[in-house]
Every structure is written in C-alpha cells, then in structure tokens.
Amino acid sequence: MKPIHTLTAIPFIFLAICCAPQPAAEVPENSIAFSPEKLEFEQPGGELKFYVTSSAAGIQVYSEDDWVTSIEPPYSVATEGNFTVKVKPNTLTATREGKVVIKVGQTRAYLPIVQPGLDPVETGIETPEGYTLVWHDEFDDYEGLPATADWKYQTGDGGWGNNELQDYVAGEYNGVKIAEVSNGTLKVHAKKIDGKVRSVRLNTRKSWTYGWIEASLKLPSGKGTWPAFWMMPSQFTGWPKDGEIDIMEEVGYHADYCSASIHCNRYNNGGTPTEHSERYVAGSQTSFHVYAMEWTEDYMTFYQDGKSILTYRNNGQGHDYWPFYKPFYIILNLAWGGNWGGAQGVDESCLPTAMEVDYVRVFQKN
C-alpha cells in the first residue's frame, strides 16, 4: 500500500507546482521631477511658474484648492514644460497651504504651495486674543446674489419641523431678489409673492470645529418674523442627537429680546438656564449689533455686543451632553410664522422686511 500512495501523490505535486501563480512582471512607474520644490506666494496674490520633467509624455496639472484661480497650461503632450499658477489674494490673517497635483499616467507628484496671511492690522478686523481669522464675508467686494463660492441655498417649503409658513428659495423668485448684497451688507428678505412668503436660508459651504464665530446683524421687525444666526453639523444623522447651536434668535412679537441656545439629546427646548438665555438688546431692529460664540472642546460661551449671556460646558459625560466635537456650518435665515415665530399670529402688513448682515467671521486658535 505504501508504494501506491507515493505514486498517486506525484501527479498532484506536479499539478500544484505547474498551477502555482507566478509573480507579475514589474511595470516601471513614470518619474516626475519639478522645480522649485515649493511655490511661496506673497500678498496680495499673483502668479508663479514651475518646471516639470517626466519620463513619459502627457503632463496634467491641477489643484483642488479654491484659492488657486488657474494653472496654465492645464495639460502638456510633451515630457517637460513650464506651468504658471495664479492665486487669489489672501484676505485672512492665517497662512494658507495647498498643493498642485502633477499627474503623468497613473503617477502623481505634489508641489506644495503656501501664502502668508495679512497682518491683522491690515485687515481692519479686530481679532480676539489668541485667535486667527480663518474665514469671513464682509459683503464689501461684490453686489448681487451672495457669492456661491462661500454660500449655498437650502430650499423648500413644508414647515421645516416647526410649522413655519415661508418658502425658502435659491436667492430669487421669478426675477425678484430675495437675498442680495448691496452697499456693503447682505439683505435676507421676506416678501409675499404669488400668495406665499418667500425667504432664504443660506448655509456656509465650509464647516469648522471650535473657534470664535460672530456676525453683525440688524434684525427685521414685525409680528411673524423669526430671524436666526446658528450652526448645524455637517455630518448630520439625526436631531437633536447631533446637536444644534443657536448663536442668535429673535421673534418679532417679542422685539429686541435675543436668545442663545444649544440643543442635544440631554437638553432640548427645555428652556433651562443650562441650555438657553435671553437678553434685551436695545435697537436690535434699527441698528447693527454683534452676536458671537466662543467654542472650545470644554465650553461654549455666547455673547451679545461683547457681553457674555450663556456658557454651556462639556461635562465629560458623552455624546448625549456634548455632540459638539465635529464640524458645524453657519446658517443665516429669516423664517415666517411657525411654532415660535407665529406663536402670537402673523401680521403681513410688515412685509416686505429683511434681516441685514454686515459681516460674518470665523476665527480659530493660533
């Protein structure tokens, strides 16, 4: 029996050797070299050149950084060439960093680009101590609809979970501007057109985790108005578990009483001093006032014209108490009616009306 076992095993050993996968032949990658090793732009912007050489023809160059306005040429059929990068002025105090992608076939190389920020004095923007300006819109350098590079519209009717009466539109309705930038401010209007109050809800395209967030606002007047400056999480899965930050809310029937609130699983519309505070802001509907929040990993403090009105602290007991550790985006909107805005009815004689925004700014720690 032993010889038989040995002989029958031989074909199987031979088969296993014959069918074993062989290592694939190595395919050499393209080599890419560029000069200089980094592009260091100055203020206010401008253009810089770089040179690329490659072992293969067909050089593609691009950048995903929104402050890069163009790269010319975007493609070369040769194995080498000069390229020019143009960037916008850096209007922030923070240095910004990015990269140019150089692609040949499936091979990529990355050319770092950097541009220093402005001296805080040059911006004319007062910066909280220990913070750097990282994003802002002063509504000074353009007119018309809000810049789509910074803002996006959230549109729709249907009450928005609060039985609100307005229809949010994408900037205009039948040629009538509902949101517009003019004379250095943003106007978020509420106008009754075709039997419905049309308004706007604007969200920043960018999101932030922690920082000093502030806006200068002049609020609308009239029973039924419900303006807000607030934040929601960009990784939203459910409310209130993912959190909501209300830096400023006011309702027209309770004029000049402006509130700050937080929402989470543990605290949600309870109206307790832990989660909510309301203060009288004289002239909030006739002049600009600054509403701000300092947000760290340990606390959020809310301010009206520099005066602290509420501090909510991270007690270390987890997500139900503190979902505020992820990126949040900014919202500006003017609601009409609803559970709070319409609690004492609405008065359409105040229409059209508007919330006016002088600026929105985001600072983060150095």
Secondary structure, DSSP 8 states (H G I E B T S, - for coil): -HHHHHHHHHHHHHHHHHHS-----------EEEESS-EE--SS-EEEEEEEEESSS-EEEE---TTEEEEESSEESSSEEEEEEEE----SSS-EEEEEEEEETTEEEEEEEEE----HHHHT----TTEEEEEEE-S-S--BS--TTTEEE--B-S-TTTTB--EE-SSEETTEESEEEETTEEEEEEEEETTEEEE-EEEES--BSSEEEEEEEE---STTEEEEEEEEESS--STTTT-EEEEEE--GGGTTEEEEEEE-SS-SS---TTTEEEEE-TTTTTS-EEEEEEE-SSEEEEEETTEEEEEEE--SS-TTT---SS-EEEEEEEEEBHHHHTTT---GGG-SEEEEEEEEEEEEE-
